[in-house]
Amino acid sequence: MDPARPVVPAPAPDAGATAVVIGGGVSGLLAGWELARAGHRVTVLESTGVPGGCVAPVEAPLPDGPSLVLDAGAESFAVRTPAVRELVDELGLSAAVVRPEPTGSWLFLPAPAGAGPGRAVRAPRVGLLGIPGDLDAPEVAEALGPEALDRARRDLRAPVDRWAAAVAGGAPATVGAVVADRLGEGVLQRLVAPVVAGVHSADPDTLDLRTVAPGLLEALVEHGSLARAVAAQRAAAPPGALVASLRGGMNTLTAALAAGLRAAGGTVRTGVRATALERSGTGWTVATDGPGPLAAARVVVATDGPAAWDLLAPLAGPALSGAERPAEGAGVALVTVVADAAGLDAAPRGTGLLVSPGVPPAAVGAKALTHVTAKWAWAREAAAGGPDRPHPHRHVLRLSYGRNSDAPDSTAPGHRTPDAELLARAVADASVLTGVDLSGAVRSSLVVRWRSALPAATTGHRAAVGAVRGWLDGQPGLDAVGAWLAGTGLAAIVADTRRRIGRTGP
Ligand SMILES: Cc1cc2nc3c(=O)[nH]c(=O)nc-3n(C[C@H](O)[C@H](O)[C@H](O)COP(=O)(O)OP(=O)(O)OC[C@H]3O[C@@H](n4cnc5c(N)ncnc54)[C@H](O)[C@@H]3O)c2cc1C
């Protein structure tokens, strides 16, 4: 079904009608802003104390100056589509757009037996999800070694019938199955698994290729090779980095959306959780854990997947009974470390590294490290303390812990690991990963935990999304937006939210 086309007639434009948006992340704030600008009286309910969801700010207190304000979650947006950039322009933030420093990124791979905790290698320069687009590149040869590289080269000549049939028949295609078949286990384990784990907190064998790399399966069939398909997709993308951000961080985007919403007469109520949703007459009633239920002509559910499911499924009844409730996921913990370390000035690992799941947790527990002050010039200036640079060697590193593929009894540190243990691990891991001893150099550190925020892009999840959207198309005045429906990433969420909210609005 075309998500942009309602199956029932849209309600008549109803300027001045009340609208309640449940969830104050980027999708909820954007939905609220759009509805307020269209004349609705909008209330956004946010259960935590701060709007922004995964795009909220976090403060790192420092002993020798003001706190450093950083991104708690998302730190960049994809530029392969104009969706976020257009929103940024509309919010008057065009002058704040920044690109990452072009220093490249690295991978941390398992070491041969007895040869230390692992080895850092440069990531493929031309790649998508870690899938290399150039099998002649020296960094690909270094990461793979001769045997795995030979196997990968078979992709350039092996027939593509199996995937042509999958394209024609709509058969499931996971990232793991496609990469292993075309390029071999070496590429899957060394180049792709670290990226999939770091970016999607997922196992390649459960990650749906069509969701995370739209068009890649078709391009593989067209070009007769997965590597050539990646190269073609990268060549078609705008030149330069694939991502951008805003000076001050992506949290300035949600702050601007909240400000725009208020300027258009809307309200954000933090610390209020929606607990149930009911039809009442031609409208809706939202029960909350705060003061009294709220009546509204329009309701937009903009929470994470599990919370949205719990609000919508009781209303939908049999329409969703065959579909899967979105999985909670294992959750991730992000540790931010602020350190004074001259050894990091040369950015020894570029903008950061992704760690292969094959590296034993006892050697390195983190799944990724971002060298925030090497990646973003604005963060480097802020950490240095301003134009006079009183702290010239101050760096910010962000390490992430927890993979969806971790077994419940895994010894790997993750979402449930206590703060003190995570902070100690982060300093040890950062020292191994960067090759710079950071013990004694830490000036501030903090932990942020995410649980249901990363939707599972499994094939079962796609079916659930189809069922929810199909049912919502028949519910005038009710809609749902957010990452669990649109796919992870601000570009997908912004485009999808605007399409849905514009659909039946005035
Ligand atoms: C650590 C991390 C890093 C990321 N990095 C990037 C990145 O660099 N680039 C990128 O494009 N994407 C990134 N993402 C993904 C992206 O940030 C998210 O997909 C996106 O921000 C999700 O927005 P959302 O509005 O759908 O949901 P959320 O941000 O999860 O917002 C939902 C909100 O609903 C609230 N809520 C839940 N239940 C209720 C209830 N019952 N009542 C009221 N409120 C409720 C929650 O508190 C939350 O604030 C990252 C995600 C995470 C977790």
The ligand as a Gaussian input file, in Angstrom:
#p B3LYP/6-31G(d) Opt

LIG

0 1
 C       22.580000       6.550000      20.687000
 C       21.919000       6.882000      19.383000
 C       22.644000       7.498000      18.366000
 C       22.036000       7.801000      17.151000
 N       22.748000       8.437000      16.187000
 C       22.142000       8.831000      15.053000
 C       22.817000       9.643000      14.107000
 O       23.980000      10.028000      14.312000
 N       22.151000      10.016000      12.977000
 C       20.851000       9.650000      12.750000
 O       20.285000      10.031000      11.714000
 N       20.179000       8.895000      13.642000
 C       20.791000       8.495000      14.789000
 N       20.109000       7.771000      15.714000
 C       18.723000       7.438000      15.439000
 C       17.807000       8.641000      15.653000
 O       18.341000       9.511000      16.604000
 C       16.477000       8.148000      16.146000
 O       16.006000       7.144000      15.265000
 C       15.454000       9.266000      16.211000
 O       15.937000      10.391000      16.896000
 C       14.203000       8.724000      16.851000
 O       13.256000       9.748000      16.921000
 P       11.776000       9.400000      17.334000
 O       11.051000      10.681000      17.470000
 O       11.215000       8.370000      16.440000
 O       11.895000       8.648000      18.749000
 P       12.586000       9.047000      20.118000
 O       13.707000       9.968000      19.939000
 O       12.800000       7.750000      20.819000
 O       11.450000       9.873000      20.848000
 C       10.332000       9.264000      21.426000
 C        9.988000      10.050000      22.663000
 O        8.771000       9.535000      23.190000
 C        8.852000       9.580000      24.599000
 N        7.849000       8.636000      25.095000
 C        7.876000       7.274000      25.040000
 N        6.732000       6.768000      25.540000
 C        5.959000       7.832000      25.896000
 C        4.646000       7.946000      26.448000
 N        3.906000       6.870000      26.718000
 N        4.163000       9.194000      26.691000
 C        4.902000      10.306000      26.409000
 N        6.159000      10.237000      25.884000
 C        6.665000       9.020000      25.621000
 C       10.287000       9.204000      24.890000
 O       10.689000       9.643000      26.165000
 C       11.026000       9.915000      23.768000
 O       11.469000      11.196000      24.145000
 C       20.685000       7.458000      16.943000
 C       19.950000       6.835000      17.965000
 C       20.552000       6.559000      19.179000
 C       19.751000       5.915000      20.279000

